[in-house]
Amino acid sequence: MLQPPLGIDKFELDTPILCIDLDVLESNIRRMAGFMRERGKAWRPHEKCHKTPAIAHRQLAAGAIGVTCAKVSEAEVMAAAGVRDILIANMVVGEPKLERVAALCREADLIVACDHFAQVEPLSAVCRRRGVTCRVIIEVNIGLDRVGIAPGRDTLELARAIDRLEGVELAGIMGYEGHLLRVEDLGEKRRRIVEAMNVLVHCRDALRESGLNCDIVSAGGTGSYQITADCEGITELQAGGGIFADPMYQLQCGVTGLDYALTVLTTVVSRPTLERAILDAGRKTLNPDHQMPLVKDQPDAVPVRFSAEHGELRLGPRAQDLKIGDKLELIVGYADFTTVLHDEFYGFRQNRLDVVWPILGRGKIQ
């Protein structure tokens, strides 16, 4: 497919396409970086919301110390684009992936998460064989009950075991307070996040008292970073999705001070009734499961249903003049599940096409 000419008006483009307001994106990046800096925290943003090195480099230029990735293949994309400091915040299991991790250690300053000795011992063996050293961070279960080793004695014993291995280097600990993102009462949310972060800090203290390294204490998703950043002892935050400031974060998690940056441009293709409009953007274009999208500049048009190739709007009186062929922007409800459906981001300034970025991390799930 030929790339449209730069400078073309957004509403002249074919639909559906995934759009970034570059001015808003850059403002959100600056605000997040400044927020961390003011609180003395390092910023290691998670890349799963965009999977695009061009955006990662903008975050680094604003002050991020590195990036967080979910998979080895995502880390490979970032390293190939010149990103050096990379945390894989996931367990890496299996000889093929471990070989790739060892190879990455020659290109980047890598950190790999673990929560069991059975993950670290094979990594140590591969790294020794390949003549490299990989940093390791222990994920502690601070209440999410997904992955993570139990805090206290279990964490300390794993840290001691890692410290005895060659080919790996203990860098610290991490935890994710994802179970607390949607706590509605702000005071209750703050109290519970502080408690969860204190669990991490106590683990750090135990490691240090045993003579073990724990320079990194990593936490903080977008839905909680504005609280977690105030917690003493946390050294870095992984919040990444705030660069798009999805409605899920603002409406469900109470995130403030950021603006919507990511939309899908779509076309009205049918008007079956006065109160209903059908769009050419369905579930193959955006994922509505975590949070329904919003219609930009059309508060009387409400998305109510998405099938494979169609989106349905319920129209109030102020939106019932929509016609077949009209174009609308849907503010993406949750970027992480929508970005992966697209090959490119189309970046705009004042509705003029400024750049097209390939989403190089799309499909990188290994």
Residue frames as qw, qx, qy, qz and C-alpha x, y, z in Angstrom:
[[0.000, 0.889, 0.458, 0.000, 0.00, 0.00, 0.00],
 [0.398, 0.500, -0.026, 0.768, 1.39, 3.39, -0.99],
 [0.309, -0.449, -0.462, 0.700, 2.00, 5.82, 1.85],
 [0.144, 0.901, 0.393, 0.110, -0.22, 8.91, 1.58],
 [0.428, 0.551, -0.109, 0.708, 1.61, 12.18, 1.00],
 [0.386, -0.378, -0.468, 0.699, 2.80, 14.03, 4.08],
 [0.041, 0.123, 0.016, -0.991, 0.80, 17.16, 4.71],
 [0.315, -0.329, -0.695, -0.556, -2.50, 15.68, 3.56],
 [0.480, -0.338, 0.233, -0.776, -5.54, 16.51, 5.69],
 [0.254, -0.107, 0.915, -0.294, -6.52, 13.70, 8.04],
 [0.583, 0.361, 0.539, -0.489, -10.10, 13.61, 6.82],
 [0.574, 0.578, -0.369, -0.448, -9.01, 13.03, 3.23],
 [0.017, 0.381, -0.924, -0.018, -7.49, 9.65, 4.13],
 [0.684, -0.114, -0.627, -0.354, -9.10, 6.26, 3.64],
 [0.476, -0.430, 0.517, -0.567, -10.41, 4.54, 6.75],
 [0.539, -0.842, -0.020, -0.025, -10.03, 3.00, 9.21],
 [0.597, 0.452, -0.399, 0.529, -6.56, 4.07, 10.34],
 [0.652, -0.584, -0.335, 0.350, -4.85, 4.43, 13.72],
 [0.239, 0.791, 0.013, 0.563, -4.00, 8.07, 14.44],
 [0.569, -0.426, -0.343, 0.615, -1.74, 9.86, 16.93],
 [0.028, 0.978, 0.068, 0.197, -2.02, 13.53, 17.76],
 [0.728, 0.223, -0.304, 0.573, 1.73, 14.17, 17.93],
 [0.028, -0.593, 0.237, -0.769, 1.45, 17.41, 19.90],
 [0.745, -0.497, 0.067, -0.440, -0.60, 15.66, 22.57],
 [0.953, -0.019, -0.227, 0.198, 1.66, 12.60, 22.58],
 [0.529, 0.381, -0.320, 0.688, 4.74, 14.74, 23.09],
 [0.310, -0.596, 0.193, -0.715, 3.02, 16.77, 25.80],
 [0.898, -0.367, -0.054, -0.237, 2.03, 13.58, 27.65],
 [0.851, 0.136, -0.287, 0.417, 5.58, 12.25, 27.41],
 [0.218, 0.507, -0.307, 0.775, 6.98, 15.49, 28.83],
 [0.559, -0.553, 0.106, -0.609, 4.42, 15.52, 31.63],
 [0.960, -0.238, -0.145, -0.024, 5.12, 11.94, 32.65],
 [0.714, 0.256, -0.301, 0.578, 8.87, 12.41, 32.52],
 [0.006, -0.559, 0.245, -0.792, 8.60, 15.60, 34.56],
 [0.753, -0.498, -0.045, -0.428, 6.29, 13.97, 37.09],
 [0.938, -0.123, -0.217, 0.242, 8.85, 11.22, 37.74],
 [0.515, 0.402, -0.250, 0.714, 11.75, 13.64, 37.82],
 [0.272, -0.647, 0.126, -0.701, 10.07, 15.90, 40.37],
 [0.838, -0.454, 0.083, -0.292, 9.66, 12.91, 42.69],
 [0.192, -0.668, 0.719, 0.006, 13.17, 11.59, 42.23],
 [0.812, 0.067, 0.573, -0.083, 12.07, 8.45, 40.42],
 [0.085, -0.296, 0.730, 0.610, 13.56, 6.97, 37.27],
 [0.714, 0.388, 0.156, -0.561, 11.18, 6.28, 34.37],
 [0.150, -0.212, 0.906, 0.334, 11.37, 2.98, 32.51],
 [0.623, 0.243, 0.105, -0.736, 8.15, 3.07, 30.44],
 [0.593, 0.124, 0.795, 0.027, 6.51, -0.12, 29.26],
 [0.097, 0.316, -0.532, -0.779, 6.39, -0.29, 25.47],
 [0.228, 0.262, 0.935, 0.067, 3.42, -2.64, 25.13],
 [0.301, 0.712, 0.425, -0.471, 1.04, 0.22, 24.35],
 [0.379, 0.814, -0.165, -0.409, 2.95, 1.28, 21.23],
 [0.870, -0.006, 0.427, 0.245, 5.65, -1.30, 20.33],
 [0.538, 0.791, 0.118, 0.266, 7.36, 1.37, 18.24],
 [0.688, -0.164, -0.097, 0.700, 11.04, 2.38, 18.57],
 [0.182, 0.518, 0.154, 0.822, 10.36, 5.87, 17.22],
 [0.484, -0.751, -0.172, -0.416, 8.14, 6.53, 20.24],
 [0.835, -0.412, -0.172, 0.322, 10.59, 4.88, 22.64],
 [0.563, 0.167, -0.029, 0.809, 13.31, 7.25, 21.49],
 [0.140, -0.670, -0.127, -0.718, 11.05, 10.21, 22.24],
 [0.731, -0.652, -0.174, -0.107, 10.57, 8.87, 25.76],
 [0.800, -0.163, -0.090, 0.570, 14.32, 8.44, 26.19],
 [0.318, 0.449, 0.057, 0.833, 14.94, 11.97, 24.92],
 [0.384, -0.726, -0.143, -0.553, 12.49, 13.25, 27.54],
 [0.235, -0.628, 0.574, -0.469, 14.42, 11.55, 30.34],
 [0.966, -0.141, 0.024, -0.214, 13.45, 7.86, 30.47],
 [0.352, -0.642, 0.674, 0.094, 16.39, 5.66, 31.58],
 [0.052, -0.137, 0.945, 0.292, 15.33, 2.75, 29.39],
 [0.634, -0.043, -0.304, -0.710, 12.27, 0.75, 28.42],
 [0.509, -0.084, 0.794, -0.320, 10.21, -2.16, 29.68],
 [0.510, 0.188, -0.626, -0.559, 9.11, -4.94, 27.33],
 [0.829, -0.156, 0.284, -0.455, 6.89, -7.97, 27.78],
 [0.968, 0.158, 0.189, 0.041, 8.67, -10.41, 25.49],
 [0.611, -0.346, 0.420, 0.575, 12.15, -11.23, 24.22],
 [0.467, 0.453, 0.536, 0.538, 11.10, -10.46, 20.65],
 [0.020, -0.967, -0.227, -0.119, 9.93, -6.98, 21.69],
 [0.496, -0.755, 0.236, 0.359, 13.27, -6.39, 23.36],
 [0.638, 0.034, 0.512, 0.575, 15.01, -7.46, 20.15],
 [0.285, 0.782, 0.403, 0.380, 13.07, -4.82, 18.21],
 [0.242, -0.970, -0.015, 0.030, 14.05, -2.12, 20.70],
 [0.631, -0.515, 0.373, 0.444, 17.70, -3.18, 20.82],
 [0.599, 0.317, 0.500, 0.539, 17.93, -3.26, 17.02],
 [0.138, 0.875, 0.275, 0.373, 16.74, 0.35, 17.04],
 [0.360, 0.496, -0.335, 0.716, 19.47, 1.43, 19.45],
 [0.586, -0.671, 0.061, -0.450, 17.66, 1.26, 22.79],
 [0.362, 0.444, -0.753, 0.324, 20.21, 0.07, 25.33],
 [0.135, -0.133, 0.773, -0.605, 18.65, -0.33, 28.78],
 [0.624, -0.105, -0.484, -0.605, 15.84, -2.88, 28.53],
 [0.369, -0.135, 0.787, -0.476, 13.83, -4.71, 31.18],
 [0.491, -0.121, -0.743, -0.438, 11.92, -7.80, 30.10],
 [0.396, -0.232, 0.512, -0.726, 9.27, -7.76, 32.83],
 [0.905, 0.058, -0.108, -0.408, 8.33, -11.35, 32.28],
 [0.710, -0.359, 0.603, 0.057, 9.58, -14.85, 32.88],
 [0.506, 0.601, -0.522, -0.331, 11.78, -16.22, 30.08],
 [0.732, -0.196, 0.638, -0.138, 11.60, -19.99, 29.76],
 [0.881, 0.398, 0.257, 0.023, 12.99, -22.42, 27.20],
 [0.672, -0.236, 0.344, 0.612, 16.36, -22.87, 25.48],
 [0.426, 0.553, 0.403, 0.592, 15.49, -20.94, 22.28],
 [0.132, -0.944, -0.168, -0.252, 14.47, -17.81, 24.21],
 [0.638, -0.697, 0.135, 0.299, 17.44, -18.07, 26.57],
 [0.667, 0.070, 0.351, 0.654, 19.81, -18.19, 23.61],
 [0.198, 0.752, 0.317, 0.542, 18.16, -15.05, 22.26],
 [0.424, -0.903, -0.062, 0.004, 18.53, -13.36, 25.64],
 [0.718, -0.406, 0.239, 0.512, 22.23, -14.20, 25.71],
 [0.502, 0.379, 0.377, 0.680, 22.64, -12.77, 22.21],
 [0.064, -0.898, -0.271, -0.340, 20.78, -9.62, 23.26],
 [0.601, -0.742, -0.015, 0.297, 23.19, -9.14, 26.15],
 [0.614, -0.043, 0.282, 0.736, 25.86, -8.32, 23.57],
 [0.165, 0.530, 0.398, 0.730, 23.72, -5.51, 22.11],
 [0.352, -0.699, -0.134, -0.608, 21.91, -4.13, 25.14],
 [0.008, 0.254, -0.729, 0.636, 22.09, -3.82, 28.90],
 [0.590, -0.270, -0.594, -0.476, 19.36, -6.34, 29.57],
 [0.293, -0.187, 0.710, -0.613, 17.39, -7.20, 32.71],
 [0.518, -0.149, -0.745, -0.394, 15.17, -10.28, 32.90],
 [0.570, -0.389, 0.306, -0.656, 12.49, -10.88, 35.54],
 [0.489, 0.031, -0.872, 0.010, 12.16, -14.15, 37.42],
 [0.596, -0.482, 0.207, -0.608, 10.20, -15.62, 40.29],
 [0.964, -0.185, 0.172, -0.081, 11.75, -19.12, 40.57],
 [0.389, -0.602, 0.628, 0.304, 15.20, -20.67, 40.56],
 [0.680, 0.221, 0.673, 0.192, 14.11, -22.98, 37.73],
 [0.450, 0.875, 0.172, 0.048, 14.03, -19.92, 35.44],
 [0.065, -0.936, 0.341, 0.066, 17.39, -18.49, 36.50],
 [0.666, -0.387, 0.602, 0.211, 19.58, -21.59, 36.57],
 [0.718, 0.393, 0.479, 0.317, 19.15, -22.34, 32.82],
 [0.247, 0.961, 0.023, 0.122, 19.66, -18.66, 32.01],
 [0.406, -0.789, 0.443, 0.131, 22.89, -18.74, 34.00],
 [0.754, -0.080, 0.587, 0.282, 24.07, -21.80, 32.09],
 [0.587, 0.680, 0.340, 0.279, 23.39, -20.26, 28.67],
 [0.031, 0.990, -0.121, 0.072, 25.01, -16.97, 29.62],
 [0.565, -0.605, 0.518, 0.214, 28.12, -18.73, 30.94],
 [0.749, 0.188, 0.554, 0.311, 28.35, -20.76, 27.75],
 [0.442, 0.782, 0.280, 0.340, 28.01, -17.61, 25.62],
 [0.554, -0.004, -0.161, 0.817, 30.41, -15.58, 27.72],
 [0.114, -0.547, -0.139, -0.817, 27.93, -12.88, 28.75],
 [0.111, -0.228, -0.729, 0.636, 26.28, -11.66, 31.94],
 [0.238, -0.539, -0.526, -0.613, 22.57, -10.89, 32.23],
 [0.164, -0.178, 0.480, -0.843, 21.04, -8.80, 34.98],
 [0.358, -0.378, -0.841, -0.145, 18.14, -10.42, 36.82],
 [0.282, -0.265, 0.268, -0.882, 15.32, -8.85, 38.79],
 [0.068, -0.220, -0.954, 0.192, 13.05, -10.81, 41.14],
 [0.386, -0.377, -0.305, -0.784, 9.33, -10.24, 40.77],
 [0.002, 0.067, 0.805, -0.590, 7.59, -10.27, 44.13],
 [0.235, -0.553, -0.718, -0.350, 3.88, -10.96, 44.53],
 [0.042, 0.002, -0.386, 0.922, 2.53, -7.83, 46.22],
 [0.393, 0.303, 0.562, -0.662, -1.14, -8.80, 45.91],
 [0.518, 0.365, -0.368, -0.681, -1.97, -9.23, 42.24],
 [0.703, -0.071, 0.687, -0.167, -1.63, -13.03, 42.60],
 [0.767, 0.591, -0.167, -0.187, -0.47, -13.55, 39.03],
 [0.790, 0.256, -0.385, 0.403, 3.26, -14.22, 38.88],
 [0.097, -0.750, 0.356, -0.549, 5.69, -13.32, 41.62],
 [0.565, -0.022, -0.748, 0.349, 7.43, -15.08, 44.49],
 [0.505, -0.767, -0.396, -0.016, 6.09, -14.70, 48.00],
 [0.071, 0.816, -0.303, 0.486, 7.66, -11.78, 49.89],
 [0.668, -0.635, 0.327, -0.208, 9.87, -12.42, 52.87],
 [0.625, -0.421, 0.642, 0.140, 11.87, -15.62, 53.28],
 [0.782, 0.377, 0.469, 0.161, 11.12, -17.01, 49.82],
 [0.386, 0.914, -0.041, 0.116, 12.32, -13.83, 48.11],
 [0.270, -0.824, 0.499, 0.004, 15.47, -13.75, 50.21],
 [0.747, -0.180, 0.625, 0.135, 16.30, -17.40, 49.51],
 [0.712, 0.603, 0.306, 0.188, 15.86, -16.92, 45.77],
 [0.150, 0.961, -0.216, 0.083, 18.06, -13.83, 45.89],
 [0.496, -0.628, 0.596, 0.073, 20.79, -15.77, 47.70],
 [0.801, 0.140, 0.557, 0.168, 20.59, -18.58, 45.15],
 [0.543, 0.817, 0.118, 0.155, 20.86, -16.13, 42.25],
 [0.122, -0.929, 0.350, -0.007, 23.83, -14.43, 43.87],
 [0.658, -0.399, 0.619, 0.156, 25.74, -17.74, 43.86],
 [0.782, 0.446, 0.411, 0.146, 25.31, -18.24, 40.11],
 [0.294, -0.378, 0.401, 0.781, 27.71, -17.14, 37.40],
 [0.152, 0.266, 0.702, 0.643, 26.48, -15.54, 34.18],
 [0.213, -0.767, -0.482, -0.366, 23.71, -13.64, 35.94],
 [0.250, 0.113, -0.383, 0.882, 23.78, -10.63, 38.22],
 [0.176, -0.680, -0.688, 0.183, 21.13, -9.76, 40.78],
 [0.168, 0.374, 0.131, 0.903, 19.93, -6.23, 40.08],
 [0.256, -0.083, 0.349, -0.898, 16.93, -5.84, 42.38],
 [0.173, 0.365, 0.893, -0.198, 13.22, -6.55, 42.72],
 [0.241, -0.096, -0.318, -0.912, 9.96, -5.50, 41.15],
 [0.160, 0.378, 0.858, -0.309, 6.24, -5.74, 41.86],
 [0.123, -0.248, -0.478, -0.833, 3.04, -4.76, 40.11],
 [0.187, 0.240, 0.618, -0.725, 0.08, -3.25, 41.96],
 [0.199, -0.083, -0.635, -0.741, -2.29, -4.03, 39.10],
 [0.268, -0.472, -0.839, 0.021, -5.00, -5.29, 41.43],
 [0.191, -0.600, -0.429, 0.648, -5.37, -1.76, 42.84],
 [0.181, 0.088, 0.371, 0.907, -5.73, 0.31, 39.67],
 [0.262, -0.456, -0.540, -0.657, -9.52, 0.54, 39.79],
 [0.307, -0.467, -0.660, 0.501, -10.05, 1.17, 43.50],
 [0.068, 0.777, 0.424, 0.461, -12.59, 3.98, 43.35],
 [0.404, -0.908, -0.099, 0.048, -11.99, 5.76, 46.64],
 [0.469, 0.737, -0.328, 0.359, -8.76, 7.74, 46.19],
 [0.345, -0.689, 0.514, -0.376, -7.85, 7.61, 49.87],
 [0.905, -0.145, 0.380, -0.127, -8.36, 3.85, 49.99],
 [0.832, 0.521, -0.060, 0.179, -6.42, 3.42, 46.76],
 [0.192, 0.790, -0.448, 0.373, -3.50, 5.41, 48.10],
 [0.597, -0.541, 0.506, -0.308, -3.47, 3.51, 51.40],
 [0.952, 0.041, 0.301, -0.033, -3.45, 0.10, 49.70],
 [0.696, 0.646, -0.176, 0.258, -0.78, 1.08, 47.16],
 [0.077, -0.776, 0.511, -0.360, 1.45, 2.38, 49.93],
 [0.794, -0.331, 0.467, -0.206, 0.99, -0.94, 51.75],
 [0.932, 0.329, 0.122, 0.095, 1.91, -2.88, 48.62],
 [0.454, 0.761, -0.314, 0.340, 5.00, -0.74, 48.02],
 [0.413, -0.693, 0.502, -0.312, 6.04, -1.23, 51.64],
 [0.960, -0.055, 0.275, -0.014, 6.14, -4.97, 50.97],
 [0.750, 0.570, -0.092, 0.323, 8.68, -4.32, 48.25],
 [0.038, 0.823, -0.380, 0.421, 10.71, -1.99, 50.43],
 [0.727, -0.501, 0.422, -0.206, 10.83, -4.56, 53.25],
 [0.955, 0.193, 0.153, 0.168, 12.11, -7.13, 50.73],
 [0.466, 0.759, -0.221, 0.397, 14.77, -4.66, 49.61],
 [0.324, -0.764, 0.428, -0.357, 15.85, -4.10, 53.20],
 [0.907, -0.248, 0.336, -0.063, 16.10, -7.85, 53.82],
 [0.849, 0.440, 0.007, 0.292, 18.29, -8.33, 50.75],
 [0.234, 0.808, -0.302, 0.449, 20.57, -5.47, 51.68],
 [0.579, -0.649, 0.399, -0.291, 20.90, -6.67, 55.27],
 [0.942, -0.060, 0.318, 0.093, 22.07, -10.01, 53.82],
 [0.348, -0.546, 0.489, 0.585, 24.71, -8.26, 51.74],
 [0.501, 0.376, 0.702, 0.340, 22.82, -8.70, 48.46],
 [0.070, -0.066, 0.258, 0.961, 22.49, -6.09, 45.76],
 [0.146, 0.668, 0.729, -0.027, 19.10, -4.43, 45.37],
 [0.164, -0.185, 0.121, 0.961, 19.74, -1.21, 43.49],
 [0.295, -0.153, -0.492, -0.805, 16.46, -1.45, 41.57],
 [0.204, 0.354, 0.801, -0.437, 12.99, -1.44, 43.16],
 [0.128, 0.005, -0.530, -0.838, 10.65, -1.24, 40.18],
 [0.174, 0.483, 0.811, -0.280, 6.86, -0.85, 40.15],
 [0.149, 0.558, 0.146, -0.803, 4.09, 1.45, 38.97],
 [0.334, 0.417, 0.728, 0.430, 1.67, 0.99, 36.09],
 [0.017, 0.333, 0.242, 0.911, -0.09, 3.90, 34.39],
 [0.473, -0.610, -0.490, -0.406, -3.24, 3.39, 36.44],
 [0.691, -0.651, -0.260, 0.176, -1.35, 3.87, 39.69],
 [0.654, 0.213, -0.138, 0.713, 1.88, 5.77, 38.96],
 [0.043, -0.693, 0.014, -0.719, 0.58, 9.10, 40.27],
 [0.718, -0.648, 0.080, -0.243, 0.41, 7.47, 43.71],
 [0.950, -0.094, -0.017, 0.297, 3.27, 4.97, 43.46],
 [0.508, 0.585, -0.132, 0.618, 5.70, 7.75, 42.49],
 [0.279, -0.764, 0.215, -0.541, 5.24, 9.24, 45.98],
 [0.924, -0.379, -0.042, -0.039, 6.21, 6.00, 47.74],
 [0.160, -0.805, 0.572, -0.006, 9.61, 6.02, 49.41],
 [0.605, -0.297, 0.735, 0.078, 12.01, 3.28, 48.39],
 [0.747, 0.516, 0.413, 0.072, 10.70, 2.80, 44.86],
 [0.386, -0.456, 0.366, 0.714, 13.51, 3.65, 42.43],
 [0.074, 0.151, -0.594, -0.787, 11.77, 3.44, 39.06],
 [0.581, 0.365, 0.486, -0.542, 8.32, 3.27, 37.49],
 [0.329, 0.042, 0.830, 0.448, 7.20, 1.29, 34.45],
 [0.382, 0.675, 0.467, -0.424, 4.11, 3.33, 33.59],
 [0.293, -0.090, 0.592, 0.745, 3.94, 3.62, 29.81],
 [0.153, 0.562, 0.762, 0.282, 0.34, 3.84, 28.66],
 [0.080, -0.779, -0.322, 0.533, -0.06, 7.38, 29.93],
 [0.190, -0.265, 0.426, 0.844, 1.51, 8.66, 26.72],
 [0.136, -0.318, -0.708, -0.616, -1.84, 7.92, 25.06],
 [0.217, 0.012, 0.481, -0.849, -3.86, 8.57, 28.26],
 [0.263, -0.239, -0.837, -0.415, -6.55, 6.10, 27.23],
 [0.545, -0.448, -0.105, -0.701, -10.09, 6.52, 28.58],
 [0.822, -0.269, -0.498, 0.065, -9.56, 3.32, 30.58],
 [0.527, -0.018, -0.422, 0.737, -6.86, 5.06, 32.63],
 [0.072, -0.237, 0.098, -0.964, -8.73, 8.33, 32.99],
 [0.618, -0.309, -0.213, -0.690, -12.26, 6.99, 33.56],
 [0.881, -0.256, -0.390, -0.075, -11.55, 3.76, 35.44],
 [0.757, -0.105, -0.344, 0.545, -8.25, 4.49, 37.21],
 [0.268, -0.920, -0.214, 0.189, -8.55, 8.20, 37.97],
 [0.611, -0.066, 0.177, 0.769, -5.42, 9.29, 36.10],
 [0.105, 0.944, 0.250, -0.190, -5.33, 13.07, 35.66],
 [0.207, -0.799, 0.289, 0.485, -3.23, 15.71, 33.91],
 [0.286, -0.169, 0.767, 0.549, -2.89, 13.90, 30.57],
 [0.538, 0.450, 0.002, -0.713, -4.86, 14.13, 27.33],
 [0.841, 0.264, 0.471, -0.042, -6.23, 11.63, 24.84],
 [0.045, -0.644, 0.536, 0.545, -3.69, 11.11, 22.04],
 [0.126, -0.097, 0.927, 0.339, -4.78, 7.96, 20.18],
 [0.613, 0.367, 0.255, -0.652, -7.79, 7.71, 17.86],
 [0.422, 0.166, 0.815, 0.361, -9.16, 5.61, 15.04],
 [0.308, 0.337, -0.193, -0.869, -10.40, 7.53, 12.02],
 [0.292, 0.254, 0.922, 0.026, -13.55, 5.83, 10.76],
 [0.218, -0.013, -0.413, -0.884, -16.35, 6.40, 8.24],
 [0.574, 0.227, 0.515, -0.595, -20.13, 6.23, 8.63],
 [0.027, 0.119, -0.855, -0.503, -21.16, 3.49, 6.17],
 [0.263, -0.440, -0.795, -0.325, -24.83, 3.04, 7.10],
 [0.215, -0.089, 0.352, -0.907, -27.68, 4.95, 8.81],
 [0.167, -0.274, -0.931, -0.173, -30.34, 2.29, 9.40],
 [0.238, -0.783, -0.575, 0.003, -32.37, 4.50, 11.73],
 [0.000, 0.900, -0.023, 0.435, -32.39, 8.07, 13.00],
 [0.577, -0.754, 0.272, -0.157, -30.86, 6.91, 16.28],
 [0.856, -0.226, 0.404, 0.229, -28.24, 4.54, 14.83],
 [0.417, 0.803, -0.389, -0.175, -25.09, 4.90, 12.74],
 [0.960, -0.077, 0.198, 0.180, -22.77, 2.13, 11.55],
 [0.033, -0.865, 0.449, 0.223, -19.02, 2.62, 11.14],
 [0.828, 0.427, -0.363, -0.004, -16.36, 0.77, 9.15],
 [0.140, 0.516, -0.727, 0.431, -14.33, 0.12, 12.33],
 [0.868, -0.342, -0.215, -0.290, -15.09, -3.11, 14.18],
 [0.786, -0.564, 0.250, 0.049, -13.17, -5.47, 16.43],
 [0.844, 0.204, 0.153, 0.472, -10.54, -6.04, 13.74],
 [0.282, 0.722, -0.022, 0.631, -9.77, -2.33, 14.04],
 [0.113, -0.521, 0.479, -0.697, -10.10, -1.69, 17.77],
 [0.462, -0.214, -0.844, 0.166, -10.70, -3.75, 20.88],
 [0.328, -0.585, -0.045, -0.740, -13.52, -2.45, 23.10],
 [0.712, -0.316, -0.627, 0.035, -13.33, -5.06, 25.88],
 [0.459, -0.217, -0.476, 0.718, -11.48, -3.15, 28.61],
 [0.037, 0.568, 0.254, -0.782, -13.07, 0.18, 27.78],
 [0.482, 0.700, 0.507, 0.142, -15.46, 1.30, 25.04],
 [0.391, 0.150, 0.154, 0.895, -14.05, 4.06, 22.84],
 [0.085, 0.706, 0.356, -0.607, -15.38, 7.60, 22.95],
 [0.488, 0.654, 0.405, 0.411, -16.44, 9.61, 19.91],
 [0.391, -0.223, -0.051, 0.892, -14.22, 12.67, 19.65],
 [0.096, 0.117, -0.088, -0.985, -16.14, 15.97, 19.50],
 [0.523, -0.211, -0.534, -0.630, -19.48, 14.13, 19.39],
 [0.159, -0.154, 0.780, -0.585, -20.70, 13.62, 22.97],
 [0.694, 0.153, 0.252, -0.657, -24.19, 12.72, 21.70],
 [0.801, 0.320, -0.459, -0.212, -22.83, 9.74, 19.75],
 [0.555, -0.512, 0.608, -0.246, -22.16, 6.72, 21.95],
 [0.428, 0.303, -0.829, -0.193, -20.50, 3.47, 20.81],
 [0.737, -0.231, 0.334, -0.540, -22.68, 0.56, 21.89],
 [0.916, 0.027, 0.399, -0.030, -21.62, -2.53, 19.92],
 [0.162, 0.678, -0.625, -0.352, -18.72, -3.84, 17.83],
 [0.955, 0.137, 0.261, -0.040, -18.70, -6.85, 15.56],
 [0.792, -0.045, 0.301, 0.530, -15.85, -7.99, 13.32],
 [0.398, 0.223, 0.332, 0.826, -16.01, -5.16, 10.77],
 [0.149, -0.692, -0.366, -0.604, -18.74, -2.84, 12.07],
 [0.195, -0.147, -0.568, 0.786, -19.11, -0.40, 14.93],
 [0.163, -0.683, -0.631, -0.331, -22.51, 0.79, 16.07],
 [0.097, 0.069, -0.304, 0.945, -23.25, 4.23, 17.50],
 [0.088, -0.715, -0.687, 0.096, -26.37, 5.27, 19.40],
 [0.223, 0.308, 0.134, 0.915, -27.16, 8.82, 18.39],
 [0.053, -0.610, -0.542, 0.575, -28.76, 11.49, 20.52],
 [0.333, 0.863, 0.363, -0.111, -30.52, 14.52, 19.03],
 [0.023, -0.898, 0.268, 0.347, -27.31, 16.52, 18.51],
 [0.281, -0.408, 0.780, 0.382, -25.67, 13.76, 16.46],
 [0.624, 0.370, 0.679, -0.110, -28.55, 12.66, 14.28],
 [0.467, 0.818, -0.083, -0.324, -27.44, 14.76, 11.32],
 [0.366, -0.449, 0.746, 0.329, -24.55, 12.35, 10.65],
 [0.741, 0.513, -0.115, -0.417, -24.59, 11.20, 7.02],
 [0.932, 0.082, 0.268, 0.230, -23.22, 8.20, 5.17],
 [0.634, 0.570, -0.026, 0.522, -19.67, 9.12, 4.19],
 [0.236, -0.894, 0.204, -0.320, -19.01, 11.36, 7.21],
 [0.685, 0.208, -0.566, 0.410, -15.77, 10.65, 9.07],
 [0.582, -0.768, 0.039, -0.264, -15.39, 10.47, 12.84],
 [0.332, 0.470, -0.727, 0.374, -12.59, 9.82, 15.28],
 [0.832, -0.464, -0.276, -0.132, -12.97, 7.20, 17.97],
 [0.126, -0.727, 0.582, -0.342, -10.78, 7.76, 21.03],
 [0.673, 0.107, -0.731, 0.015, -9.29, 4.31, 21.62],
 [0.709, -0.631, -0.071, -0.308, -10.47, 2.93, 24.96],
 [0.721, -0.550, 0.398, 0.140, -7.33, 0.89, 25.69],
 [0.360, 0.761, -0.464, -0.275, -4.32, 1.15, 23.39],
 [0.325, -0.427, 0.843, 0.044, -2.58, -2.11, 24.33],
 [0.571, 0.229, 0.787, -0.052, -5.26, -4.26, 22.70],
 [0.529, 0.791, 0.221, -0.212, -5.73, -2.00, 19.67],
 [0.012, 0.792, -0.514, -0.331, -2.18, -1.15, 18.62],
 [0.406, -0.243, 0.861, 0.185, -1.49, -4.81, 17.85],
 [0.606, 0.530, 0.585, -0.097, -4.26, -4.81, 15.21],
 [0.379, 0.916, 0.002, -0.132, -2.43, -2.25, 13.02],
 [0.828, 0.219, 0.053, 0.514, 0.72, -2.06, 10.94],
 [0.359, 0.322, -0.043, 0.875, 1.29, 1.69, 11.27],
 [0.127, -0.718, -0.416, 0.544, 0.59, 4.75, 13.35],
 [0.310, 0.650, 0.299, 0.627, -0.36, 7.84, 11.37],
 [0.391, -0.474, -0.335, 0.714, 0.97, 10.90, 13.19],
 [0.154, 0.768, 0.410, 0.467, -0.72, 14.29, 12.75],
 [0.243, -0.324, -0.275, 0.872, -0.17, 17.90, 13.72],
 [0.324, 0.414, 0.107, -0.844, -3.21, 20.17, 13.38],
 [0.771, 0.373, 0.437, -0.277, -4.85, 17.35, 11.41],
 [0.553, 0.717, -0.383, -0.182, -2.07, 17.30, 8.80],
 [0.988, -0.050, -0.031, 0.141, -0.15, 14.05, 8.27],
 [0.112, -0.897, 0.428, -0.006, 3.35, 14.51, 9.66],
 [0.003, -0.472, 0.882, 0.004, 4.75, 10.97, 9.86],
 [0.918, -0.047, -0.208, -0.334, 3.87, 7.31, 9.41],
 [0.202, -0.565, 0.772, -0.211, 5.54, 4.99, 11.93],
 [0.712, 0.030, -0.673, -0.198, 5.63, 1.22, 11.38],
 [0.704, -0.530, 0.294, -0.370, 4.62, -0.66, 14.52],
 [0.446, 0.507, -0.737, -0.005, 7.72, -2.85, 14.43],
 [0.162, -0.223, 0.868, -0.413, 6.84, -4.77, 17.58],
 [0.772, 0.097, 0.061, -0.625, 3.51, -5.95, 16.24],
 [0.925, 0.172, -0.297, -0.163, 3.30, -9.74, 16.30],
 [0.357, 0.460, -0.704, 0.407, 6.33, -10.06, 18.56],
 [0.752, -0.456, 0.018, -0.476, 4.85, -12.48, 21.09],
 [0.899, 0.014, -0.386, 0.207, 7.72, -14.89, 21.75]]
